[in-house]
Amino acid sequence: MASTPESKVKAKIKAILKAHGVYYAMPIGTGYGNAGVPDFLCCVDGRFLAIEAKANGGKPTALQEKNLRDIESAGGITCVLNEDNVSALGGYLNLMTEKK
């Protein structure tokens, strides 16, 4: 089975999260779940991080944007990653886990 561009971005995200020891879950979008939930729900040093993966210049849908805003309003952190910026995730995780 061939990988889609977005699945390649997701694979890179998974590898970075695993390398940093981050807990994550990937909700499955079905008729029984909440639509528009980000691709990755993470716990980073006690903080909630939601990641939406996109590829080829894709943008989050209006429903995905609403979910990202709702997460931020609740105190969580969100980001949209693609093949151009996924490499920045590791550095960002390092900043999130620095001991003060």
Helices and strands as residue ranges (DSSP letters): H 5-19, E 23-25, E 40-44, E 47-53, H 62-73, E 77-81, H 88-97
